[in-house]
């Protein structure tokens, strides 16, 4: 007999839907929900792995990385709780009444899908959240808010929440490896598109869906996956993350009720892969099990700007340190990169703080001037329009050259005294010292969260996240995030 999903009795997906008790009704016999159905094909194989993989296969290091990712995501979400775009979403979708899911940094609550939307958009509002090279996007921000919402309504433990985050990262990265640069080149934002599938996988596991229902959840996620790169530098970019989280929740909860989709929706002829990256390689017919999880290759941001600008910032700083120069020495600069910086982070004349995050020439000038690029306060209209930086960025060029690594950057600086200086950097190297990475993440979180919640509550938050895999419930986590 088919096992019931864990969220069979967890409340409706939104206020206008029938009670979720309907999910307890028996599903009519149908080949789409027959557990003996052939599971060949990438979507089915991925669903089978997602719903059955055990902690031994995931490994202890993956859970440590998941705690790091959770701390970082909570910190950037808390720091963004009062951003205008977040306040708009809260005004539209949250309420004071007895709703099941908490919002990060707010006393208000929401239905599961809407909580995922708000928390997901908030987590990406500052563009300070983690990234993944294989996914070519931000892996935690679509998955964590979706998983948190479902964890609340299912009564999941802290370890179950972390497991879901690990699975979501894995799904995003495996799909990202196949669609690759093609998806990004066509103008699609992987955080919103591929992230929807990662969120659905995490929610399906937390909801206790079997392999067949999980395949349908992935199909439902595939048909909702979206996000356009032309929205970078606007409020719509964080909305991509929120919608990915929301749609992942919806996909898993509907699949739990028996809602069907194409169970080959990722790899079929007109599926996710063929439509979002038509020139990419085909998806394999099986899901290869590997040692080491994708979450162990997560890259964390220590500058509050687009990740593609970070290597440039570091290269400029290196040149300034080695040659003891600053912005007053600048005659001209050329930034050499090999990745898709054009149309992503090359806003020539930023006018707002948000646009600075995607203005690599302006950021290079800030780095050369010793400005604190990790400080949220730096990203303001005043900084964008400061005459000193406007003049400097006009002497900085961006040149795209062939190269094997989209994240690496080389800068060539010509000084006023006639010297030509070169420096290079590549920040896209996962940490091998987890203790040091944890300290850096705590320091980053402290700088942006303490002004919001105070030192005592921040210390409690760090303690809760550090012991999350031993907590029987996620409620202490939400108490610490308010």
C-alpha positions as CSV (number, residue, x, y, z in Angstrom):
1,X,0.0,0.0,0.0
2,X,1.3,3.5,-0.9
3,X,2.5,5.3,2.2
4,X,0.8,8.6,3.0
5,X,2.8,11.8,2.6
6,X,3.8,13.5,5.8
7,X,1.9,16.6,4.9
8,X,-1.4,15.0,4.4
9,X,-2.9,17.1,7.3
10,X,-0.8,20.2,7.3
11,X,-3.3,22.9,6.2
12,X,-4.1,24.3,2.9
13,X,-1.6,25.7,0.4
14,X,-3.4,29.0,0.5
15,X,-6.5,30.5,2.0
16,X,-8.7,29.7,-1.0
17,X,-8.0,25.9,-1.3
18,X,-9.9,23.0,0.2
19,X,-8.6,21.6,3.5
20,X,-5.6,19.4,3.2
21,X,-7.6,16.5,4.7
22,X,-8.6,15.9,1.1
23,X,-5.0,14.6,0.6
24,X,-6.0,11.6,2.8
25,X,-8.6,10.5,0.2
26,X,-7.4,7.4,-1.7
27,X,-5.9,8.1,-5.1
28,X,-7.7,6.4,-7.9
29,X,-5.7,3.5,-9.4
30,X,-3.7,5.0,-12.2
31,X,-0.5,4.1,-13.9
32,X,1.0,7.4,-13.0
33,X,0.9,6.5,-9.3
34,X,1.7,2.8,-9.6
35,X,4.8,2.1,-7.7
36,X,5.7,-0.8,-10.0
37,X,6.0,1.7,-13.0
38,X,9.3,1.7,-14.8
39,X,11.6,4.3,-13.1
40,X,14.1,4.7,-15.9
41,X,14.9,8.2,-17.0
42,X,16.7,11.0,-15.2
43,X,13.6,12.5,-13.4
44,X,12.5,9.1,-12.1
45,X,16.0,8.1,-11.1
46,X,16.5,11.4,-9.4
47,X,13.2,11.0,-7.6
48,X,14.1,7.5,-6.4
49,X,17.4,8.8,-5.0
50,X,15.9,11.8,-3.4
51,X,13.2,9.9,-1.5
52,X,15.4,7.0,-0.4
53,X,19.0,8.1,0.2
54,X,20.2,7.7,3.8
55,X,22.5,9.9,5.9
56,X,25.4,7.4,5.6
57,X,25.5,8.0,1.9
58,X,25.2,11.8,2.4
59,X,28.1,11.8,4.9
60,X,28.9,13.8,7.9
61,X,30.8,16.7,6.1
62,X,27.6,17.4,4.1
63,X,25.7,18.1,7.3
64,X,28.4,20.5,8.5
65,X,28.3,22.4,5.3
66,X,24.5,22.5,5.5
67,X,24.8,24.2,8.9
68,X,27.2,26.8,7.3
69,X,24.7,27.4,4.5
70,X,21.8,27.7,6.9
71,X,23.6,30.3,9.1
72,X,24.6,32.4,6.1
73,X,21.1,32.3,4.6
74,X,19.5,33.2,7.8
75,X,21.9,36.1,8.3
76,X,21.3,37.7,4.9
77,X,17.6,37.2,5.2
78,X,17.4,38.8,8.6
79,X,19.5,41.7,7.4
80,X,17.0,42.2,4.5
81,X,13.8,42.0,6.6
82,X,13.1,45.7,6.2
83,X,14.0,46.1,2.5
84,X,11.2,47.7,0.5
85,X,10.6,44.6,-1.7
86,X,10.3,42.4,1.4
87,X,7.8,44.9,3.0
88,X,5.7,44.8,-0.2
89,X,5.5,41.0,-0.2
90,X,4.7,41.0,3.6
91,X,1.9,43.5,3.0
92,X,0.5,41.4,0.2
93,X,0.8,37.9,1.6
94,X,1.4,37.8,5.4
95,X,-1.1,38.2,8.2
96,X,-1.5,38.4,12.0
97,X,-3.8,35.5,12.5
98,X,-2.9,31.9,13.3
99,X,-1.1,31.0,10.2
100,X,1.3,28.0,10.2
101,X,4.6,29.4,9.1
102,X,6.8,32.1,10.6
103,X,8.6,34.8,8.7
104,X,12.3,35.5,9.2
105,X,12.7,38.7,11.2
106,X,9.0,39.4,11.5
107,X,6.2,38.7,14.0
108,X,3.8,38.0,11.1
109,X,3.0,34.6,9.7
110,X,1.9,33.2,6.4
111,X,0.7,30.0,4.6
112,X,3.6,27.7,3.6
113,X,3.8,28.7,0.0
114,X,3.6,32.4,0.8
115,X,6.1,32.1,3.7
116,X,8.6,30.5,1.2
117,X,8.0,33.3,-1.2
118,X,8.6,36.1,1.3
119,X,11.6,34.4,3.0
120,X,13.1,33.4,-0.3
121,X,12.9,36.9,-1.8
122,X,14.3,38.4,1.4
123,X,17.2,36.0,1.3
124,X,18.2,37.3,-2.1
125,X,17.3,40.9,-1.6
126,X,20.8,41.9,-0.7
127,X,22.5,39.6,-3.2
128,X,24.8,38.5,-0.4
129,X,23.8,34.8,-0.3
130,X,25.9,31.8,-1.3
131,X,26.6,30.5,-4.9
132,X,27.5,27.3,-6.6
133,X,29.6,26.9,-9.7
134,X,27.9,23.8,-11.0
135,X,24.4,25.3,-10.6
136,X,25.6,28.7,-11.9
137,X,23.4,30.4,-9.4
138,X,22.5,30.7,-5.7
139,X,21.7,27.2,-4.3
140,X,20.5,27.8,-0.7
141,X,18.1,30.7,-1.2
142,X,15.5,28.7,-3.3
143,X,15.8,25.6,-1.0
144,X,16.1,26.8,2.6
145,X,12.9,28.9,2.8
146,X,10.9,26.2,1.0
147,X,12.3,23.5,3.4
148,X,11.7,25.7,6.4
149,X,8.1,26.2,5.6
150,X,7.5,22.5,5.1
151,X,9.5,21.6,8.1
152,X,7.2,23.7,10.2
153,X,4.0,22.1,9.0
154,X,5.4,18.6,9.2
155,X,7.1,18.9,12.6
156,X,10.5,18.0,11.1
157,X,13.6,17.8,13.2
158,X,16.7,19.9,12.7
159,X,18.5,17.1,11.0
160,X,15.6,16.4,8.6
161,X,15.8,20.1,7.6
162,X,19.5,19.9,7.0
163,X,19.1,16.7,5.0
164,X,16.5,18.4,2.8
165,X,18.9,21.3,2.2
166,X,21.7,18.8,1.2
167,X,19.3,17.1,-1.3
168,X,18.1,20.4,-2.8
169,X,21.7,21.5,-3.4
170,X,22.5,18.1,-5.0
171,X,19.5,18.3,-7.4
172,X,20.3,21.9,-8.4
173,X,24.0,21.1,-9.1
174,X,23.3,17.8,-11.0
175,X,20.8,19.6,-13.3
176,X,23.2,22.6,-13.6
177,X,26.0,20.4,-14.7
178,X,23.8,19.3,-17.7
179,X,22.2,22.6,-18.8
180,X,25.5,24.4,-18.1
181,X,26.4,27.7,-19.6
182,X,23.7,27.3,-22.3
183,X,20.8,28.1,-19.9
184,X,22.6,31.2,-18.6
185,X,23.7,32.3,-22.1
186,X,20.0,32.3,-23.3
187,X,19.1,34.7,-20.6
188,X,17.6,32.5,-17.9
189,X,18.4,32.9,-14.2
190,X,19.3,29.5,-12.7
191,X,18.4,30.5,-9.2
192,X,14.8,31.0,-10.3
193,X,14.7,28.1,-12.8
194,X,16.9,25.3,-11.6
195,X,16.3,26.4,-8.0
196,X,12.6,25.5,-8.3
197,X,13.6,21.8,-8.8
198,X,16.0,21.9,-5.8
199,X,13.2,23.4,-3.7
200,X,10.7,20.7,-4.8
201,X,13.1,17.9,-4.1
202,X,13.8,19.2,-0.6
203,X,10.1,19.6,0.1
204,X,9.2,16.2,-1.3
205,X,11.7,14.5,1.1
206,X,10.4,16.5,4.1
207,X,6.9,15.6,3.1
208,X,7.6,11.9,3.0
209,X,6.8,11.5,-0.7
210,X,7.6,8.2,-2.3
211,X,9.6,8.0,-5.5
212,X,6.6,8.1,-7.8
213,X,5.1,11.2,-6.1
214,X,8.5,12.8,-5.9
215,X,8.8,12.4,-9.7
216,X,5.5,14.2,-10.2
217,X,6.7,16.9,-7.8
218,X,9.8,17.4,-9.9
219,X,7.6,17.5,-13.0
220,X,5.4,20.1,-11.4
221,X,8.5,22.1,-10.5
222,X,9.9,21.8,-14.0
223,X,6.8,23.3,-15.6
224,X,6.9,26.3,-13.2
225,X,10.7,27.0,-13.5
226,X,11.4,30.6,-14.6
227,X,13.6,33.7,-14.1
228,X,15.1,36.2,-16.6
229,X,18.6,37.6,-16.3
230,X,17.4,40.9,-17.8
231,X,15.8,41.5,-14.3
232,X,19.3,41.7,-12.6
233,X,19.6,45.0,-10.7
234,X,15.9,45.2,-10.0
235,X,13.5,43.8,-7.3
236,X,12.5,41.1,-9.8
237,X,15.8,39.2,-9.3
238,X,15.1,38.4,-5.6
239,X,11.6,37.6,-6.6
240,X,13.0,34.8,-8.7
241,X,14.4,33.1,-5.6
242,X,11.1,33.6,-3.7
243,X,9.1,32.2,-6.5
244,X,11.4,29.2,-6.9
245,X,10.9,28.4,-3.2
246,X,7.2,29.0,-3.4
247,X,6.8,26.8,-6.5
248,X,8.8,24.1,-4.9
249,X,6.4,24.0,-1.9
250,X,3.4,24.0,-4.2
251,X,4.9,21.2,-6.4
252,X,5.5,18.9,-3.5
253,X,2.2,19.6,-1.7
254,X,0.2,19.1,-4.8
255,X,2.0,15.9,-5.6
256,X,1.3,14.7,-2.1
257,X,-2.4,15.0,-2.9
258,X,-2.1,13.0,-6.2
259,X,-1.7,15.9,-8.6
260,X,0.1,14.6,-11.6
261,X,2.7,15.9,-14.0
262,X,5.0,14.4,-16.7
263,X,7.3,12.2,-14.6
264,X,10.0,12.8,-17.2
265,X,9.6,16.5,-17.1
266,X,13.3,17.3,-16.7
267,X,14.7,15.3,-19.6
268,X,11.8,14.7,-22.1
269,X,11.7,16.2,-25.6
270,X,9.9,19.4,-24.6
271,X,10.9,19.3,-20.9
272,X,13.0,21.5,-18.7
273,X,16.4,20.7,-20.3
274,X,15.3,20.9,-24.0
275,X,13.5,24.2,-23.6
276,X,15.9,26.0,-21.2
277,X,19.1,24.8,-22.7
278,X,18.4,23.2,-26.2
279,X,22.1,23.1,-27.2
280,X,23.2,21.4,-23.9
281,X,24.0,17.8,-23.5
282,X,21.1,15.4,-22.9
283,X,20.3,14.2,-19.4
284,X,21.7,10.8,-18.5
285,X,19.1,7.9,-18.1
286,X,20.3,7.2,-14.6
287,X,21.3,9.2,-11.5
288,X,25.0,8.5,-10.7
289,X,25.7,8.2,-7.0
290,X,28.9,10.0,-6.0
291,X,31.1,10.3,-3.0
292,X,30.8,13.8,-1.6
293,X,27.8,16.1,-2.0
294,X,27.5,19.2,-4.0
295,X,26.8,21.3,-0.9
296,X,30.4,20.7,0.0
297,X,31.4,22.9,-2.9
298,X,29.3,25.9,-1.8
299,X,30.9,29.3,-2.2
300,X,30.1,32.0,0.3
301,X,30.1,35.7,-0.4
302,X,32.3,38.0,1.6
303,X,31.5,41.0,-0.6
304,X,27.9,42.2,-0.9
305,X,27.8,42.3,-4.7
306,X,27.3,39.9,-7.6
307,X,29.7,36.9,-7.2
308,X,31.1,37.5,-10.7
309,X,32.6,40.7,-9.4
310,X,34.4,39.2,-6.4
311,X,37.6,38.0,-8.2
312,X,38.0,41.4,-9.6
313,X,37.6,43.0,-6.2
314,X,40.2,40.6,-4.8
315,X,42.6,41.2,-7.7
316,X,42.4,44.9,-7.3
317,X,43.0,44.7,-3.6
318,X,46.0,42.4,-4.1
319,X,47.6,44.9,-6.5
320,X,47.0,47.7,-4.1
321,X,48.6,45.8,-1.2
322,X,51.6,44.6,-3.2
323,X,52.4,48.0,-4.8
324,X,51.1,50.3,-2.1
325,X,48.8,52.2,-4.3
326,X,45.2,53.5,-4.0
327,X,42.6,55.1,-6.2
328,X,44.6,58.4,-6.4
329,X,47.2,56.5,-8.4
330,X,44.8,55.3,-11.1
331,X,45.4,56.4,-14.7
332,X,43.5,53.5,-16.2
333,X,42.5,49.9,-15.6
334,X,41.4,47.0,-17.7
335,X,39.6,44.0,-16.2
336,X,40.0,40.7,-18.1
337,X,37.4,38.0,-17.5
338,X,36.3,34.9,-19.3
339,X,32.8,34.5,-18.0
340,X,29.4,35.9,-18.9
341,X,30.0,39.3,-17.2
342,X,28.5,41.2,-20.1
343,X,24.8,41.8,-19.4
344,X,25.2,40.6,-15.9
345,X,27.5,42.8,-13.9
346,X,28.6,45.5,-16.2
347,X,26.1,48.3,-15.5
348,X,28.1,51.2,-16.7
349,X,26.4,54.0,-14.8
350,X,24.8,52.7,-11.6
351,X,22.3,55.1,-10.0
352,X,21.3,53.0,-7.0
353,X,22.8,50.8,-4.3
354,X,21.3,47.8,-6.0
355,X,22.8,48.6,-9.3
356,X,26.3,49.0,-7.8
357,X,26.2,45.3,-7.0
358,X,26.1,44.6,-10.7
359,X,28.6,47.4,-11.8
360,X,32.0,45.8,-12.0
361,X,33.9,48.9,-13.0
362,X,32.4,50.9,-10.1
363,X,33.2,48.1,-7.7
364,X,36.8,48.0,-9.0
365,X,37.1,51.7,-8.2
366,X,35.6,51.1,-4.7
367,X,38.1,48.3,-4.1
368,X,41.0,50.4,-5.2
369,X,39.8,53.1,-2.8
370,X,39.8,50.7,0.1
371,X,36.0,50.9,0.5
372,X,34.4,48.2,2.7
373,X,32.7,46.1,0.0
374,X,31.2,43.8,2.6
375,X,29.3,46.6,4.2
376,X,25.7,46.9,3.3
377,X,25.8,50.6,3.9
378,X,28.2,51.1,1.1
379,X,25.6,50.2,-1.5
380,X,23.6,53.5,-1.7
381,X,22.7,56.1,-4.3
382,X,25.2,58.4,-2.7
383,X,28.0,55.9,-3.4
384,X,26.7,55.4,-6.9
385,X,26.7,59.1,-7.7
386,X,29.8,60.1,-5.8
387,X,31.9,62.2,-8.3
388,X,35.2,60.5,-7.2
389,X,33.8,57.1,-8.3
390,X,32.0,58.3,-11.4
391,X,35.3,59.8,-12.7
392,X,37.2,56.6,-11.8
393,X,34.9,54.1,-13.4
394,X,35.1,56.0,-16.7
395,X,38.8,55.1,-16.8
396,X,38.1,51.3,-16.2
397,X,37.4,49.0,-19.0
398,X,36.0,45.4,-19.1
399,X,37.4,42.9,-21.7
400,X,36.1,39.4,-22.1
401,X,38.8,37.0,-23.2
402,X,38.8,33.2,-23.8
403,X,39.5,31.2,-20.6
404,X,38.7,28.0,-18.7
405,X,37.2,29.6,-15.6
406,X,34.2,32.0,-15.6
407,X,35.0,33.2,-12.1
408,X,38.7,34.2,-12.5
409,X,39.8,37.8,-13.2
410,X,42.9,39.6,-14.1
411,X,43.3,43.3,-13.7
412,X,45.9,45.5,-15.4
413,X,46.4,48.9,-13.8
414,X,48.3,51.7,-15.3
415,X,49.4,54.2,-12.7
416,X,49.8,58.0,-13.0
417,X,53.6,57.6,-12.7
418,X,53.7,55.2,-15.8
419,X,53.8,51.8,-14.2
420,X,51.7,48.9,-15.5
421,X,50.7,46.5,-12.7
422,X,48.9,43.1,-13.0
423,X,47.2,41.0,-10.5
424,X,44.8,38.0,-10.7
425,X,42.4,36.2,-8.4
426,X,39.9,33.4,-8.4
427,X,37.5,33.2,-5.4
428,X,35.6,30.2,-6.7
429,X,37.6,27.6,-4.6
430,X,35.6,25.8,-1.9
431,X,37.1,26.0,1.6
432,X,39.1,23.1,3.0
433,X,39.2,24.5,6.6
434,X,35.6,24.2,7.8
435,X,36.5,25.7,11.2
436,X,37.9,28.8,9.6
437,X,34.9,29.0,7.3
438,X,32.5,28.9,10.2
439,X,34.4,31.7,12.0
440,X,34.3,33.8,8.8
441,X,30.5,33.2,8.4
442,X,29.9,34.0,12.0
443,X,31.8,37.3,11.6
444,X,29.9,38.1,8.5
445,X,26.6,37.3,10.1
446,X,27.5,39.3,13.2
447,X,28.2,42.4,11.2
448,X,24.8,42.4,9.4
449,X,22.6,40.8,12.0
450,X,23.5,42.3,15.4
451,X,22.2,45.7,14.3
452,X,18.9,44.0,13.6
453,X,18.4,41.7,16.6
454,X,21.1,42.6,19.1
455,X,24.1,40.7,20.4
456,X,22.4,38.4,22.8
457,X,19.8,37.1,20.3
458,X,22.6,36.7,17.7
459,X,24.6,34.5,20.1
460,X,21.5,32.4,20.6
461,X,21.0,32.1,16.9
462,X,24.5,30.9,16.2
463,X,24.2,28.3,19.0
464,X,20.9,27.0,17.6
465,X,22.3,26.7,14.1
466,X,25.5,25.1,15.3
467,X,23.5,22.3,17.1
468,X,20.7,22.1,14.5
469,X,21.3,18.5,13.6
470,X,20.6,17.5,17.2
471,X,17.4,19.5,17.7
472,X,14.1,17.5,17.6
473,X,12.2,20.4,16.2
474,X,12.9,23.5,14.0
475,X,10.9,25.8,16.3
476,X,14.0,26.9,18.3
477,X,15.4,28.1,15.1
478,X,12.4,30.3,14.3
479,X,12.4,31.6,17.9
480,X,16.0,32.7,17.4
481,X,15.3,34.4,14.1
482,X,12.7,36.9,15.3
